[in-house]
Amino acid sequence: MKSIRLIFASLLITSALQAQAPAPGEKMPAVKARIKTVAVEEQPTPMFNVSNVKTKRWEPKNWIELDMEFDIKLPESAGGRKGTYAAMQLNVYVALQHMSKDNKREVITGVLDLIDIPADQTCHALAYISPAALKAIFLKDNVTASSDIQGWGVELIAEGKVIAFKSSVGNKPWWENKDTFAMMSGLLLNKMQTPFANVFGDYDVPVKTK
């Protein structure tokens, strides 16, 4: 299996990846962002005590949770530290320890539509991969981030432009060379699409739901 590090090294040699930067004369969004940390770990299905229903015997399985910590800065004209940015997009890429039939590294991709992002505090965005999706890929009930996830990448998009990105390896967006990977969309979920919708309170920023 070709690792993300080897792929990344080869891309550096061929200069296939370049950090996204504004073209000469292109105006970037006024908002600025910094992605501080990305934590990838197992999170068992939450158990709730409810009345008036028959109990069922079950064993919680592991979800993969991505917790992305970031902050933003707004100009004084947009409220400065007291301001709130209306909406931005968070693109997420999760490289798996699994190869496709044509021997490409499989990467789960997804988009979170973040809304009402405050500039006066550290923000968090949460994304999940379900146990059912993971079992279909790995053919086992429980996964671990340390053994089944090889790498990740995230990027924040405002007004159609990348304003920040972070990768688990190197300082280039390895996911841009899509021909190298088997990209799988539709498997990454926002918190509101999962059993975690009613937990963690206001820990994470809101997401737009369809």
HELIX and SHEET records of a PDB file:
HELIX    1   1 ILE A    4  THR A   14  1                                  11    
HELIX    2   2 GLU A   76  ALA A   78  5                                   3    
HELIX    3   3 GLY A   80  LYS A   82  5                                   3    
HELIX    4   4 PRO A  131  PHE A  138  1                                   8    
HELIX    5   5 ALA A  145  ASP A  148  1                                   4    
HELIX    6   6 TRP A  174  GLU A  176  5                                   3    
HELIX    7   7 LYS A  178  THR A  180  5                                   3    
HELIX    8   8 LYS A  191  GLN A  193  5                                   3    
HELIX    9   9 PRO A  195  ASN A  198  5                                   4    
SHEET    1   A 4 LYS A  32  PRO A  44  0                                        
SHEET    2   A 4 ASN A  62  LYS A  73 -1                                        
SHEET    3   A 4 CYS A 123  ILE A 129 -1                                        
SHEET    4   A 4 LEU A 188  ASN A 190 -1                                        
SHEET    1   B 5 LYS A 161  SER A 167  0                                        
SHEET    2   B 5 ILE A 149  ALA A 158 -1                                        
SHEET    3   B 5 THR A  84  MET A  99 -1                                        
SHEET    4   B 5 ARG A 105  PRO A 118 -1                                        
SHEET    5   B 5 PHE A 181  SER A 185  1                                        
END                                                                             
